[in-house]
Amino acid sequence: MTKTILIATDYSLESLNILKKVLKEKEASEDQDQYNILLVSGYDPGDSIRDLLFNTKSIIFNKIRPQEFCDAYGIIRNKYPHLVNKIICDIFTGSFQRAFNNYVKAENIQEAYYSPSIKSKGKGKFDIAPYIKKCRELQVHEIKVQTAERLPERGRLAEIFVEV
């Protein structure tokens, strides 16, 4: 059976620790399901007519998602091929709880994971954790992610090989 999971991210390598932890727990529980994983960040497209007309998701992703992030989640997907059906990066552009609830229904999401230590920051990004917490259609899980203070791999692809 295939289930859909939402993971709140800010498209940093540190936020992939949530994905690693979730997949590690699913593997430890010998889960037989496969998962479609949505890595979602909030994004405010602004109110400029030009931006609203001519910005596509690929243009937005080129602004907010580094290439190392894509490489890293590809490595994680290859580590758990029996659990991961597909991983999709997406943005939530709404500003109301009802819009988020409709997004959850449209994507058929059953579970959501977030970490209070991962805060979306940067141009146009916002944190979707408050929307996740208020959504009644989801099984919500808060993941505690500990990152070492002095990590020589921080910000580089090697960071995903550090155990969480």
N, C-alpha and C positions, 0 to 999 in steps of 0.2 A: 504494500500500500504506500502511496505517496502522500506526504504531508507537506505543508508549507509553513516555514518559519520566517519571522521577521527579526532581524538583528539591527538595532540602532547603531549607527556608525557615524564617524566624522571623516571617514576615508583616510585615517592615519594608520600606520602599521600597528600602533598600540591597540587600536580598536579591534584588530583581528584576533586579539587574545580572547575576546568573547566567543568568537567562532571556534577557536581551538578548544576552549573549555567545554563548550556545548557538545561538539563532536566527540571529545574525549569521554564525556559523561554518557553519551548515547552508545558509544562503543563498549564502555564498561558494563552498561546494563544489557548488553547483547540485544540491542534493538534490531528488529528485522525490517523496519520501515526504511524507505528512502525519503530524502528531504529535498524539496526545492527551497533554497535559501535566498531570501531577499535582504540584501545589505542596503539599508535605507537611511538617508540623511534628509533633514529638512532643508529646503532651499527657498529663499524669497526671491522671486525673479524681478522684483521691483515694479514700478508702475510706468516705466518708460515704454511708449508705444513701439519704438524701434526694437527694444530688447524683447518685448513680448511677441512681436511678429517674426523676428529673425533669429532668435536663439533657439536652437534645438537641444535635445538632451545630450547629444554628443559634444556640442560646443560647451555646455554647462559642465559636463564631466571632464573635459579638457582643462577647465578652470579649477575645479575643486578636487579632482582625484589624480594623485600622482601615479606614474607608471609602475613604481615599486609596489604599490598597493595591488594592482592587477596581477603582477607576477607572484606576489605573496599569496593571494587567495587561490591562484592556480596551483601552487605547491601544496597548499592545505587540501584542496579538492583531490589532488592526486594521492594524497596520503590516506584519504578515507573514501575510496571509490565505491565501496559497498553501502555507504550512508548517503552520499551526495548524488542526487540526480542532476541538479544544475544549480549554479550560483548566479544571481542576477543583481546588478547594481541598479538602484533606482533612487529617485528623489520624491519627496512629498512636498508639494507646493501650496497646500491649503493652509488656512489660518483659523479654521474652526474645528471643534471636536467632531461635528457631524460629517465634515469632509473626510476626516481621518477614519471614522467608522465606515463610511462608504468605501474608502480605499481598502480597508481590511476585508470587507465583504466581497468586493470586486476581485481581489487577488486570492480569496479563499484561504486566508491566513488563520492557522489554529493557535500558534504559540508565538510569543514575542519575548525577546531578551534584550536587556539594556544594562549598562553599568553607570552608576552615578559618577564615577571618576572620568568617564569619557564625555566631554562637553564639546559640542560642535561650535567651533569658533572660526572666524574667517569671513571673508566677504560673502554676504548673502546666506550663509549657513545658520540654521537654528536647531536647537535640541528638540527631538520628538519624544523624549521620555515622558513629559507631562501628558501627551496624548495617549501614549501606550498605557500609562497607569490608569487613566480614566476610561479606557475602552472595556466594555463589558463582554464583548464577543471573544476576547482573547484569554488564553492562559498566560499570565504575565510572570516572568522570572527575572529577578534582579541578580546579576552576576557581579561578584566582587573580583576585581582584577587588580592584582598587586604588580606594580612595575618597580624594578630596582632603581634606586636613586642614581647610581653610577653604572650605566650600562654602555659598554664601548660600542655596541652595535646599534644604539638608538638612532632611528631615522634611516637605517639601511636595511636592505633585504634580509640580512643575517639575523635581524631581530626576531623574525618569526620562528627561528629554531630554538629560541630560549624557552625552556619549559615554564608553564604557568601553574 
